[in-house]
């Protein structure tokens, strides 16, 4: 079933995701591929707000752990 347009992650979420990836030393293309594999997506732009929010939360936790 196709995702509704309002379910698709926002550009702001995507920018935050890639900024966090950069700060943690992850290559953008690798991060996209891992996200696609995790959620069984054919294309990264299909990622939903909820899915990307979950990944952002994980990245924020990793970033906090690096500070310790």
Residue pairs with C-beta under 8 A, 6 or more apart in sequence:
3 46
3 48
7 48
7 49
7 50
8 45
8 46
8 47
8 48
8 49
9 17
9 47
9 48
9 49
9 51
9 52
9 53
10 49
13 49
13 52
13 53
13 56
14 52
16 56
17 31
17 35
17 52
17 55
17 56
17 59
18 28
18 31
20 56
20 59
20 60
20 63
21 27
21 28
21 31
21 59
22 28
23 63
24 59
24 62
24 63
24 66
32 44
35 41
35 44
35 47
35 51
35 52
35 55
36 42
36 43
36 44
36 47
38 55
39 47
39 51
41 47
